[in-house]
Amino acid sequence: MTPRRVPAPVLDAALVVAALLDVWVNVDPDESLRMAAALVAAFCLLLRRRLPLLTFLLTLPAVLLSDAIFAALAGLYTLASLTRSRLLLGLCALAFTISNLTTWPSLDFDLSQPSTLIALGYTAATAAAPVFLGQLVQTRRDLSLRIAEISEARDHERLLTAQTVLAKERAQLAREMHDVVSHQVSLIAVRAGALQVGTRDSEVKEAAATIRRLSVQTLDELRHMVSVLRAAGGRPTELTPQPSLADLQRLVDSSGIEAELQTDLPDGLAPTVQRALYRTVQEALTNVRKHAPGAAATVRIGHQAGTLHATVTNTAPTRPPLPLPSAHYGLVGLRQRAALLGGTVTSGPTADGGYELRLELPAGPGPP
């Protein structure tokens, strides 16, 4: 668990309090000049983040006039943590050392005395400590930023790798759809056309025409999907055609079953909602055609109290269904699409032996 950082105003206030304690201990209240310089040094720590160099310079008179050096050390540390000029830090540390060695008004000190050299070394070490600590904090901060940049670059590289893999998979899927699925659907359309021309039975001719029309529409959708899969570009692209509610009547008319459409919808529905309604009706009619031969279907779409309702109900089949292949993913996909829009899909048999699929969606999702 990462420890919480102390808020900056609280830390600044704490430093000011510590500097005032240093003044209270080391400065005689009767010495007005020294007291004024020490108080200025203590309170100017509030400016240390915005004006670090000026803050340090304002603390130097307190070091020169008195033994209250805490404010100067805090200012020197702040300057070292924010500046990258080693020369400036060296000059500031030297200024602190000289100011701390001398006492106003006497500014001279004798380097020939061993005690003076010891004091010089101690004072220089005292000045070097906040400089090294500030530089260490600055290095840590730079390292953290560098690590964040490396992590961001690694995430971006991982995203590019995933997009590359996805592009390869899309290209492979496009080849399979073009070489296998499109070819087989084309053969279905050709054979249906031949059957339509060669037969004299009106029912067979009508069925062959329906098969041929649906095959041609499927080929158009497959071509669109292949073109989308092969399209270059980094932005996400929906892999299916983009139908709207205006295409519902054509969908019902070309479904190959006896179906009736009843709609009562407001204008301006979001494209995602329109696609969800269209795909739900499309899947329901496909299931009726596959699993309930001879049944009639009724499609009702309306709205009530801010909720859209789409219901597809079919009667009982008049003949047994053919054993057609199915992956059973249609209803799962509809439920997932509805869930993304905040809606639900329910389905089940009716009392008269038919089947009903119902979609409920909020009327107000935003555009995709």
C-alpha positions in Angstrom: 0.0 0.0 0.0 1.5 3.4 -1.1 1.8 5.8 1.8 -0.2 9.0 1.5 1.9 12.1 0.9 1.7 15.0 3.3 -0.2 17.9 1.6 2.1 20.8 0.6 0.5 23.5 2.7 0.7 21.3 5.8 4.4 20.6 5.2 5.2 24.3 4.6 3.4 25.2 7.8 5.3 22.6 9.7 8.6 24.0 8.4 7.6 27.5 9.4 6.8 26.3 12.9 10.1 24.5 13.1 12.0 27.6 12.0 10.1 29.7 14.6 11.1 27.2 17.3 14.7 27.6 16.1 14.4 31.4 16.4 12.9 31.1 19.9 15.8 28.9 21.0 18.7 30.8 19.4 17.7 34.5 19.1 17.4 36.9 22.0 14.1 38.9 21.8 15.9 42.0 22.9 18.1 42.0 19.7 15.6 43.5 17.3 17.7 43.3 14.1 18.6 39.7 14.6 15.0 38.8 15.6 13.6 40.6 12.5 16.0 38.8 10.1 15.2 35.4 11.7 11.4 36.0 11.5 11.7 37.0 7.9 13.7 33.9 7.2 11.1 31.7 8.9 8.0 33.1 7.2 9.6 33.4 3.7 9.6 29.5 3.7 6.1 29.9 2.5 7.5 31.0 -0.8 10.0 28.2 -1.2 8.2 26.3 -3.9 7.5 29.2 -6.2 10.6 31.3 -5.6 13.3 28.9 -4.2 16.4 31.1 -5.0 14.8 34.2 -3.5 13.7 32.3 -0.5 17.2 31.1 0.2 18.7 34.6 -0.3 16.2 36.0 2.2 17.3 33.4 4.8 21.0 34.3 4.6 20.8 37.4 6.8 19.5 35.3 9.6 22.5 33.0 9.3 24.9 36.0 9.2 23.3 37.7 12.2 22.3 34.8 14.4 22.5 31.1 15.1 19.0 30.4 13.6 20.0 28.5 10.5 17.1 26.0 10.1 15.2 28.3 7.6 18.4 28.6 5.5 18.9 24.9 5.4 15.3 24.3 4.4 15.6 26.9 1.7 18.8 25.4 0.4 17.2 21.9 0.3 14.3 23.2 -1.7 16.6 25.0 -4.1 18.6 21.8 -4.6 15.5 19.8 -5.2 14.2 22.1 -7.9 17.3 23.5 -9.8 19.6 21.6 -12.1 22.5 24.1 -11.9 25.3 22.5 -9.9 27.3 25.8 -10.1 24.4 27.8 -8.5 24.1 25.1 -5.7 27.8 25.3 -5.1 27.8 29.1 -4.7 24.7 29.0 -2.4 26.4 26.3 -0.2 29.5 28.5 -0.1 27.5 31.5 0.8 25.8 29.6 3.6 29.2 28.4 4.9 30.7 31.8 4.9 27.7 33.4 6.5 27.6 30.7 9.2 31.3 31.1 10.0 31.1 34.8 10.5 29.2 36.9 13.0 27.9 40.4 12.3 29.5 43.0 12.6 32.8 41.0 12.6 33.2 39.4 9.2 36.7 38.0 9.5 37.9 34.6 10.5 41.3 33.1 10.9 42.0 30.0 8.8 45.3 29.5 10.5 43.6 28.3 13.7 42.7 24.6 13.9 39.4 25.4 15.5 38.5 27.6 12.5 39.3 24.8 10.1 37.2 22.3 12.1 34.3 24.8 12.2 34.8 25.3 8.4 34.6 21.6 7.7 31.5 21.2 10.0 29.7 24.1 8.4 30.6 23.0 4.9 29.2 19.5 5.7 26.1 21.1 7.1 25.6 23.0 3.9 26.3 20.0 1.7 23.8 17.8 3.5 20.6 19.6 2.2 22.2 20.0 -1.2 22.8 16.3 -1.6 19.4 15.5 -0.1 17.7 17.8 -2.5 19.6 16.4 -5.5 18.6 12.9 -4.4 14.9 13.9 -4.2 15.2 15.5 -7.7 16.8 12.3 -9.1 14.1 10.2 -7.5 11.5 12.4 -9.1 13.1 12.2 -12.5 13.5 8.5 -12.2 9.8 8.2 -11.4 8.9 10.2 -14.4 11.2 8.1 -16.6 9.6 4.9 -15.2 6.2 6.3 -16.0 7.3 7.2 -19.6 8.7 3.7 -20.0 5.5 2.1 -18.8 3.4 4.3 -21.1 5.7 3.4 -24.0 5.5 -0.3 -23.1 1.7 -0.1 -23.0 1.6 1.6 -26.3 3.9 -1.0 -27.8 1.7 -3.7 -26.4 -1.3 -2.0 -28.0 0.4 -1.8 -31.3 1.3 -5.5 -31.1 -2.3 -6.4 -30.3 -3.5 -4.3 -33.2 -1.0 -6.0 -35.5 -2.2 -9.4 -34.4 -5.8 -8.3 -34.9 -5.0 -7.0 -38.4 -3.5 -10.4 -39.3 -6.5 -12.2 -38.0 -8.8 -9.9 -39.9 -6.9 -10.4 -43.1 -7.0 -14.2 -42.6 -10.7 -14.1 -41.9 -11.3 -11.9 -44.9 -9.5 -14.5 -47.1 -11.5 -17.3 -45.7 -14.7 -15.5 -46.2 -13.8 -14.5 -49.7 -12.4 -17.8 -50.8 -14.8 -20.2 -49.1 -18.1 -18.6 -47.8 -18.5 -16.2 -50.7 -17.8 -18.9 -53.2 -20.4 -21.3 -51.7 -23.0 -18.5 -51.5 -22.4 -17.7 -55.1 -23.0 -21.3 -56.1 -26.2 -21.3 -54.1 -27.3 -18.1 -56.0 -26.4 -19.7 -59.4 -28.2 -23.0 -58.6 -31.2 -21.1 -57.4 -31.3 -19.0 -60.5 -31.0 -22.1 -62.7 -33.8 -23.7 -60.7 -36.0 -20.6 -61.1 -35.5 -20.7 -64.9 -35.8 -24.4 -65.4 -38.9 -25.3 -63.3 -42.5 -24.9 -64.2 -43.9 -25.2 -60.7 -44.9 -21.7 -59.5 -44.2 -22.5 -55.8 -40.8 -23.9 -56.6 -40.1 -20.9 -58.9 -41.1 -18.5 -56.1 -38.9 -20.4 -53.6 -36.0 -20.4 -55.9 -36.4 -16.7 -56.5 -36.4 -16.1 -52.8 -33.3 -18.2 -52.3 -31.5 -16.3 -55.1 -32.5 -12.9 -53.7 -31.3 -13.8 -50.2 -28.1 -15.2 -51.6 -27.4 -12.0 -53.5 -28.1 -9.9 -50.4 -25.8 -12.2 -48.4 -23.1 -11.8 -51.0 -23.4 -8.0 -50.7 -23.0 -8.2 -47.0 -20.1 -10.6 -47.2 -18.3 -8.2 -49.7 -18.9 -5.3 -47.3 -17.5 -7.3 -44.4 -14.5 -8.4 -46.4 -13.8 -4.8 -47.4 -14.1 -3.7 -43.8 -11.8 -6.5 -42.6 -9.2 -5.6 -45.2 -9.4 -1.9 -44.6 -6.3 -0.4 -43.1 -6.4 2.0 -40.2 -6.0 2.1 -36.4 -9.5 3.3 -35.4 -12.0 0.6 -34.3 -14.5 -0.3 -37.1 -17.7 -2.2 -36.7 -17.4 -5.3 -38.8 -21.1 -5.6 -39.8 -23.2 -3.5 -42.2 -25.0 -0.5 -40.7 -28.7 -1.1 -41.1 -31.3 1.3 -39.7 -35.0 1.2 -39.0 -35.7 2.3 -42.5 -34.5 -1.2 -43.7 -37.0 -3.1 -41.5 -39.8 -3.3 -44.0 -37.5 -4.7 -46.7 -36.1 -7.2 -44.1 -39.6 -8.4 -43.3 -40.7 -8.6 -46.9 -37.6 -10.6 -47.9 -37.6 -12.9 -44.9 -39.2 -15.8 -46.9 -42.0 -16.2 -44.4 -45.4 -14.7 -43.9 -44.6 -11.8 -41.6 -46.3 -8.6 -40.5 -44.5 -5.4 -39.3 -46.1 -3.0 -36.8 -44.0 0.0 -35.7 -44.6 3.0 -33.5 -41.3 4.6 -32.7 -40.1 8.1 -32.0 -37.8 9.9 -34.3 -34.1 10.5 -33.7 -33.1 7.2 -32.2 -29.4 6.6 -31.8 -27.8 4.5 -34.6 -26.7 1.9 -32.0 -30.4 1.4 -30.9 -31.6 1.2 -34.5 -29.0 -1.5 -35.2 -29.9 -3.4 -32.1 -33.6 -3.4 -33.1 -32.8 -4.4 -36.7 -30.5 -7.3 -35.7 -33.0 -8.6 -33.2 -35.7 -8.7 -35.8 -33.4 -10.2 -38.3 -32.2 -13.0 -35.9 -35.8 -13.7 -34.8 -37.1 -14.1 -38.4 -34.1 -16.2 -39.3 -34.9 -18.5 -36.4 -38.6 -18.7 -37.5 -37.5 -19.6 -41.0 -35.1 -22.3 -39.7 -37.0 -23.8 -36.8 -40.6 -23.2 -37.5 -41.4 -24.0 -41.2 -44.8 -22.8 -42.3 -45.2 -20.5 -39.3 -46.4 -16.8 -39.6 -44.6 -14.1 -37.7 -45.7 -10.7 -36.3 -43.1 -8.0 -35.5 -44.2 -5.3 -33.1 -41.9 -2.4 -32.2 -43.0 0.5 -30.0 -42.2 2.6 -27.0 -43.7 3.2 -23.6 -42.5 5.2 -20.6 -39.0 5.7 -22.0 -38.5 2.1 -23.0 -38.4 0.6 -26.5 -40.1 -2.8 -27.0 -39.5 -5.1 -29.9 -41.5 -8.4 -30.0 -41.3 -11.0 -32.7 -44.0 -13.7 -32.2 -44.5 -16.7 -34.5 -47.3 -19.3 -34.7 -46.7 -23.0 -34.3 -44.9 -24.6 -37.3 -47.0 -26.5 -39.8 -44.3 -29.0 -40.7 -41.2 -30.4 -39.0 -38.0 -28.3 -39.3 -35.0 -29.4 -41.4 -31.8 -30.4 -39.5 -29.8 -27.2 -40.3 -26.4 -26.5 -38.7 -26.4 -23.9 -35.9 -23.8 -22.6 -33.6 -26.4 -21.3 -31.1 -24.6 -17.9 -30.9 -27.5 -15.8 -32.3 -29.4 -15.2 -29.1 -26.2 -14.9 -27.1 -25.0 -12.1 -29.4 -28.4 -10.4 -29.1 -28.3 -10.5 -25.3 -24.7 -9.1 -25.3 -25.6 -6.3 -27.7 -28.7 -5.4 -25.6 -26.7 -5.5 -22.3 -24.2 -3.0 -23.7 -27.1 -0.6 -24.3 -28.6 -1.3 -20.9 -31.4 -3.5 -22.2 -32.5 -7.1 -22.0 -33.5 -9.9 -24.4 -35.9 -12.6 -23.3 -37.4 -15.5 -25.3 -39.5 -18.6 -24.8 -42.4 -20.6 -26.2 -46.0 -19.3 -26.3 -49.2 -21.1 -25.1 -50.3 -21.9 -28.7 -47.1 -23.7 -29.6 -45.3 -20.8 -31.1 -42.3 -18.8 -29.9 -41.7 -15.2 -28.8 -38.6 -13.1 -28.6 -38.7 -9.8 -26.8 -36.2 -6.9 -26.6 -36.4 -4.0 -24.2 -34.0 -1.0 -24.5 -33.8 2.4 -22.9 -34.9 5.0 -25.4 -32.1 7.4 -24.7 -28.6 5.9 -25.3 -26.2 8.3 -26.9 -24.8 7.9 -30.3 -21.9 5.3 -30.8 
